[in-house]
Amino acid sequence: MTKSLYTFILLSFFLGTLHAQELTFEEYNPESTLVVPEHPITRAKFPVIDVHSHHNMAETDLSVVVRAMDTLNLAVLVNLSGGSGEKLKAGMANIQKNYPNRFLQFANVDFSGVGETGWGTRAAAQLKEDYANGAVGLKIFKSLGLRYTDTDGNRVAVDDARLDPVWEMCAVLGIPVLIHAADPKSFWDPMDSNNERWLELKTRPRRKRSATDPAPWEQIIAEQHNLFRKHPKTIFINAHMGWYANNLDRLSELMEEFPNMYVGIGAIIAELGRQPRRAKAFFIAYQDRILFGKDSWQPSEFPTYFRVLETADEYFPYHKKYHAFWAMYGLDLPDAVLKKVYYQNALKIVPNLDPTLFPKP
């Protein structure tokens, strides 16, 4: 062996060892040595209504989606990105032609004209027309409260009185409002070593917020709660458990205060999976007002939800490190509660669901 080759090998070993000692947080991803019983779930125990999904229904090959749904035991998928007017009708045409009982759509509102005379009346009338064209609910994106401005350039608050005709129309039509307000509070907190969402904010810096971008988290969330309070006859589905899945005591107080508020579990299963005993108690206490929803359409991620809800497994991996660097634990929910979360609660509040797709009570 030549001296230069020996030097190269030694240097390579030294640098490799040095790199191993200086792993970044992103690189550190150890395999658990824990040996415990494992019960992976690939198919839900009971048929599921996913009330929180996003698709371009007019352009989607629904047969591909249905094949994945059948594998997972998803009976119905609710598309929250239905749009309005011609977009909604185009999506409904694809559904009616191919799988009329497997997909539903929620409409969306165009908030660009808030401040114009008669905007609320026109928006409510358009929603009524969308309902006649097949929409079974209204989805409100987080842009309300974060990005939408009125004709004067001011932020439109979630509880802005100029929007009241829309919520009132939902009550008249008997359709639910699935609303996403703000984002996790950690997005507003300092981006330092104490922030649980540091990795997410590092990899997705546009998610970082502040008290002036556009307003304090507490203010936006308070606006949402005031909306529920102002419109007790309207049914609201609070997406992502209203960002209180990490504080179920507080969420319990809100459930008591707002009987018209349901909650969806989309994108927060990691919060439930790290507190299985407290979460199970919450699900049992409010079993009549919790809905299954996944949010992003990634079929490979549904089994994590099923395993958390159905099994008593311990310390199993989550599917996105940037969301949660901790392991999951199963809630081992009773069958009666699972059925309500998976489909029975949605059957109560979402119109036009086909009851023949589900077991008889």
C-alpha positions as CSV (number, residue, x, y, z in Angstrom):
1,M,0.0,0.0,0.0
2,T,1.5,3.4,-1.0
3,K,1.9,6.1,1.5
4,S,-0.6,8.4,-0.3
5,L,-3.3,5.6,-0.4
6,Y,-2.8,4.9,3.3
7,T,-3.1,8.7,4.0
8,F,-6.3,8.9,1.9
9,I,-7.9,5.9,3.7
10,L,-6.9,7.3,7.1
11,L,-8.3,10.7,6.3
12,S,-11.5,9.3,4.9
13,F,-12.0,7.3,8.1
14,F,-11.3,10.3,10.3
15,L,-13.7,12.5,8.3
16,G,-16.4,9.8,8.4
17,T,-16.0,9.4,12.1
18,L,-16.1,13.2,12.6
19,H,-19.3,13.4,10.5
20,A,-20.9,10.6,12.6
21,Q,-20.2,12.6,15.7
22,E,-21.7,15.8,14.2
23,L,-25.0,14.5,12.9
24,T,-27.6,17.1,12.2
25,F,-31.1,16.8,13.7
26,E,-32.4,15.9,10.3
27,E,-29.9,13.1,9.8
28,Y,-30.4,11.6,13.3
29,N,-33.1,8.9,12.8
30,P,-32.2,5.9,15.0
31,E,-33.9,2.5,14.7
32,S,-35.7,1.6,17.9
33,T,-34.3,-1.4,19.8
34,L,-37.6,-1.8,21.8
35,V,-39.2,-5.2,21.4
36,V,-43.0,-5.0,21.9
37,P,-46.0,-6.6,20.4
38,E,-46.9,-5.1,17.0
39,H,-50.2,-5.1,15.2
40,P,-49.9,-3.0,12.0
41,I,-53.3,-2.0,10.5
42,T,-53.6,-1.7,6.8
43,R,-57.4,-1.6,6.5
44,A,-59.8,0.1,8.9
45,K,-61.9,-2.2,11.0
46,F,-65.2,-0.5,9.9
47,P,-66.1,1.6,6.8
48,V,-64.7,5.1,7.0
49,I,-66.0,8.5,5.8
50,D,-63.1,10.7,5.2
51,V,-64.6,14.2,5.7
52,H,-61.3,16.0,5.0
53,S,-59.7,15.5,1.6
54,H,-58.6,17.6,-1.3
55,H,-58.8,16.8,-5.0
56,N,-59.5,18.4,-8.4
57,M,-62.6,16.3,-9.0
58,A,-63.1,17.5,-12.6
59,E,-59.6,16.2,-13.7
60,T,-59.1,13.2,-11.3
61,D,-59.3,9.6,-12.5
62,L,-61.7,8.5,-9.8
63,S,-61.1,4.8,-10.5
64,V,-57.5,5.2,-9.2
65,V,-58.7,6.8,-6.0
66,V,-61.4,4.2,-5.5
67,R,-59.0,1.4,-5.8
68,A,-57.0,2.9,-2.9
69,M,-60.1,3.6,-1.0
70,D,-61.3,0.0,-1.3
71,T,-57.9,-1.2,0.0
72,L,-58.2,1.1,3.1
73,N,-61.9,0.5,3.7
74,L,-62.8,4.1,2.9
75,A,-66.4,4.1,2.0
76,V,-66.8,7.8,1.1
77,L,-64.4,10.6,0.5
78,V,-65.4,14.2,0.9
79,N,-63.6,16.6,-1.3
80,L,-63.3,20.0,0.4
81,S,-61.9,21.7,-2.6
82,G,-65.1,21.7,-4.6
83,G,-64.9,25.4,-5.5
84,S,-68.0,27.1,-6.7
85,G,-70.1,27.7,-9.8
86,E,-68.7,26.0,-13.0
87,K,-65.8,24.3,-11.1
88,L,-68.2,22.7,-8.7
89,K,-70.5,21.5,-11.5
90,A,-67.6,20.0,-13.4
91,G,-66.5,18.0,-10.4
92,M,-70.0,16.9,-9.7
93,A,-70.3,15.7,-13.3
94,N,-67.3,13.5,-13.0
95,I,-68.6,12.1,-9.7
96,Q,-72.1,11.4,-11.0
97,K,-70.8,9.7,-14.2
98,N,-68.5,7.4,-12.4
99,Y,-69.0,6.9,-8.6
100,P,-72.0,8.8,-7.4
101,N,-72.2,7.3,-4.0
102,R,-68.4,7.3,-3.2
103,F,-67.6,11.0,-3.3
104,L,-69.2,14.2,-2.0
105,Q,-68.1,17.8,-2.4
106,F,-68.1,20.9,-0.2
107,A,-68.3,24.3,-1.8
108,N,-65.9,27.2,-1.3
109,V,-66.6,31.0,-1.0
110,D,-64.8,33.7,-2.9
111,F,-63.9,36.3,-0.3
112,S,-62.2,38.7,-2.7
113,G,-65.1,41.1,-2.8
114,V,-65.7,41.6,1.0
115,G,-66.5,45.2,1.5
116,E,-68.5,45.7,-1.7
117,T,-72.2,46.6,-1.2
118,G,-74.3,43.5,-1.1
119,W,-71.3,41.1,-1.0
120,G,-72.8,38.9,1.8
121,T,-76.2,38.6,0.0
122,R,-74.5,37.6,-3.2
123,A,-72.1,35.1,-1.5
124,A,-75.1,33.5,0.3
125,A,-77.0,33.2,-2.9
126,Q,-74.1,31.6,-4.7
127,L,-73.8,29.1,-1.9
128,K,-77.5,28.3,-2.2
129,E,-76.9,27.7,-6.0
130,D,-73.9,25.5,-5.3
131,Y,-76.0,23.5,-2.9
132,A,-78.6,23.0,-5.6
133,N,-75.8,21.8,-7.8
134,G,-74.7,19.1,-5.4
135,A,-72.5,20.7,-2.7
136,V,-73.3,19.2,0.8
137,G,-71.2,21.6,2.9
138,L,-68.9,24.6,3.0
139,K,-65.2,24.5,3.5
140,I,-63.4,27.6,4.8
141,F,-59.6,27.6,4.3
142,K,-57.2,29.2,6.7
143,S,-56.8,32.1,4.3
144,L,-59.7,33.6,6.1
145,G,-58.0,35.2,9.1
146,L,-54.5,34.9,7.6
147,R,-54.5,36.3,4.1
148,Y,-57.9,37.6,2.9
149,T,-58.3,41.4,2.9
150,D,-61.3,43.5,2.2
151,T,-61.7,46.2,-0.5
152,D,-59.9,48.7,1.8
153,G,-56.9,46.3,2.2
154,N,-57.7,45.4,5.8
155,R,-57.5,41.8,7.1
156,V,-60.9,40.1,7.1
157,A,-61.4,38.6,10.6
158,V,-62.9,35.1,10.9
159,D,-65.9,36.6,12.7
160,D,-66.4,39.6,10.4
161,A,-70.0,40.6,10.6
162,R,-70.1,41.1,6.8
163,L,-69.8,37.3,6.4
164,D,-72.8,36.5,8.5
165,P,-75.2,35.9,5.6
166,V,-73.0,32.9,4.6
167,W,-73.1,31.2,7.9
168,E,-76.8,31.9,8.2
169,M,-77.4,30.3,4.8
170,C,-75.6,27.2,5.9
171,A,-78.0,26.9,8.9
172,V,-81.0,27.4,6.5
173,L,-79.7,24.7,4.1
174,G,-78.8,22.4,6.9
175,I,-75.2,21.9,5.7
176,P,-72.0,21.9,7.9
177,V,-69.1,24.3,7.7
178,L,-65.7,22.7,8.0
179,I,-63.4,25.5,9.0
180,H,-59.6,25.7,9.3
181,A,-58.5,28.8,11.3
182,A,-54.8,29.7,11.9
183,D,-52.2,27.0,12.2
184,P,-50.4,25.3,15.2
185,K,-49.5,27.9,17.8
186,S,-45.8,26.8,17.5
187,F,-45.7,28.6,14.1
188,W,-46.1,31.8,16.1
189,D,-43.6,30.9,18.8
190,P,-39.9,31.8,18.7
191,M,-38.0,29.5,16.3
192,D,-35.6,28.2,18.8
193,S,-34.5,25.0,20.6
194,N,-37.8,25.0,22.6
195,N,-40.1,24.9,19.6
196,E,-41.4,21.4,18.8
197,R,-42.1,22.4,15.2
198,W,-38.6,23.8,14.6
199,L,-37.8,21.2,12.0
200,E,-41.0,21.9,10.1
201,L,-40.3,25.6,10.2
202,K,-36.8,25.1,9.0
203,T,-37.8,23.0,6.1
204,R,-40.9,25.1,5.3
205,P,-40.0,28.6,6.4
206,R,-43.1,30.2,4.8
207,R,-45.2,28.6,7.6
208,K,-43.5,30.9,10.2
209,R,-45.9,33.5,11.7
210,S,-45.7,36.3,14.2
211,A,-48.0,38.7,16.2
212,T,-47.9,41.1,13.2
213,D,-47.9,38.4,10.4
214,P,-50.8,38.8,10.2
215,A,-52.1,38.9,13.8
216,P,-51.5,37.1,17.1
217,W,-52.5,33.4,17.1
218,E,-54.7,33.9,20.2
219,Q,-56.7,36.6,18.3
220,I,-57.4,34.5,15.2
221,I,-58.5,31.5,17.4
222,A,-60.7,33.8,19.5
223,E,-62.3,35.1,16.3
224,Q,-63.1,31.5,15.3
225,H,-64.7,30.8,18.7
226,N,-66.7,34.0,18.5
227,L,-68.0,32.8,15.1
228,F,-69.3,29.6,16.8
229,R,-70.8,31.6,19.5
230,K,-72.6,34.1,17.1
231,H,-74.1,31.3,15.0
232,P,-75.4,28.5,17.3
233,K,-77.8,27.2,14.6
234,T,-74.9,26.5,12.2
235,I,-73.0,23.2,12.5
236,F,-69.2,23.8,12.4
237,I,-66.6,21.0,12.0
238,N,-63.4,22.5,13.6
239,A,-60.6,21.1,11.4
240,H,-57.4,19.8,13.1
241,M,-59.3,19.8,16.4
242,G,-59.0,23.5,16.4
243,W,-55.2,23.2,17.1
244,Y,-56.0,22.1,20.6
245,A,-55.2,18.4,20.2
246,N,-52.2,19.1,22.4
247,N,-54.4,20.5,25.1
248,L,-57.4,18.3,25.4
249,D,-58.5,19.9,28.7
250,R,-59.0,23.2,26.9
251,L,-60.6,21.5,24.0
252,S,-63.0,19.8,26.4
253,E,-64.0,23.2,27.7
254,L,-64.7,24.4,24.1
255,M,-66.8,21.3,23.4
256,E,-68.9,22.1,26.4
257,E,-69.3,25.8,25.4
258,F,-70.1,25.2,21.8
259,P,-72.6,22.3,21.3
260,N,-72.7,23.2,17.5
261,M,-68.9,22.4,17.2
262,Y,-67.7,19.1,16.0
263,V,-64.0,18.3,15.5
264,G,-62.0,16.6,12.8
265,I,-58.7,14.7,13.4
266,G,-57.0,15.5,10.1
267,A,-53.2,16.1,10.4
268,I,-53.1,15.9,14.2
269,I,-53.0,12.1,14.8
270,A,-49.4,12.6,16.1
271,E,-50.8,14.7,19.0
272,L,-53.2,12.0,19.9
273,G,-50.7,9.2,19.6
274,R,-48.4,10.6,22.2
275,Q,-51.1,10.8,24.9
276,P,-53.1,7.6,24.5
277,R,-54.8,7.6,27.9
278,R,-55.9,11.2,27.9
279,A,-56.9,11.0,24.2
280,K,-58.9,7.8,24.8
281,A,-60.8,9.5,27.6
282,F,-61.5,12.5,25.3
283,F,-62.8,10.3,22.5
284,I,-65.1,8.4,24.9
285,A,-66.4,11.6,26.4
286,Y,-67.1,13.3,23.1
287,Q,-67.6,10.3,20.9
288,D,-70.7,11.8,19.3
289,R,-68.8,14.8,17.9
290,I,-65.5,13.6,16.5
291,L,-65.1,12.9,12.8
292,F,-62.4,11.0,10.9
293,G,-60.5,13.1,8.3
294,K,-57.0,12.6,6.9
295,D,-56.5,15.9,5.1
296,S,-53.7,15.3,2.5
297,W,-54.5,12.3,0.1
298,Q,-51.6,10.0,0.9
299,P,-53.0,6.4,1.0
300,S,-49.8,5.1,2.6
301,E,-50.3,7.3,5.7
302,F,-53.8,6.1,6.6
303,P,-52.6,3.0,8.4
304,T,-50.9,5.2,11.0
305,Y,-54.4,6.7,11.8
306,F,-56.0,3.3,12.0
307,R,-53.3,1.9,14.2
308,V,-53.5,4.8,16.7
309,L,-57.3,4.6,16.9
310,E,-57.7,0.8,16.9
311,T,-54.8,-0.9,18.6
312,A,-53.0,-0.8,22.0
313,D,-49.6,-0.9,20.3
314,E,-46.8,1.0,22.0
315,Y,-44.0,3.1,20.5
316,F,-44.5,2.7,16.8
317,P,-43.3,5.2,14.2
318,Y,-45.1,8.2,12.8
319,H,-44.9,8.8,9.0
320,K,-43.5,12.4,9.0
321,K,-40.5,13.3,11.1
322,Y,-41.0,17.1,10.5
323,H,-44.5,16.8,12.1
324,A,-43.5,14.7,15.0
325,F,-40.1,13.3,16.1
326,W,-41.8,11.2,18.8
327,A,-43.3,7.7,18.6
328,M,-47.0,6.7,18.6
329,Y,-49.1,4.8,21.0
330,G,-52.5,3.2,20.3
331,L,-55.8,4.5,21.9
332,D,-57.4,1.0,21.7
333,L,-60.9,2.6,21.2
334,P,-64.0,0.5,21.8
335,D,-65.8,-0.6,18.7
336,A,-68.8,1.6,19.5
337,V,-66.6,4.7,19.6
338,L,-64.7,3.7,16.4
339,K,-68.0,3.3,14.5
340,K,-69.0,6.8,15.5
341,V,-65.7,8.4,14.6
342,Y,-65.3,6.4,11.3
343,Y,-68.8,7.0,9.9
344,Q,-71.8,7.3,12.2
345,N,-71.2,11.0,13.2
346,A,-70.7,12.1,9.6
347,L,-74.0,10.3,8.7
348,K,-75.7,12.6,11.2
349,I,-74.5,16.0,9.8
350,V,-73.4,15.5,6.2
351,P,-76.3,15.3,3.7
352,N,-76.6,12.8,0.8
353,L,-74.4,10.1,2.3
354,D,-75.5,6.6,1.1
355,P,-76.5,4.7,4.2
356,T,-76.4,1.3,2.3
357,L,-72.6,1.6,2.4
358,F,-72.5,1.1,6.1
359,P,-73.6,-1.6,8.6
360,K,-77.1,-1.3,9.9
361,P,-77.2,0.0,13.5
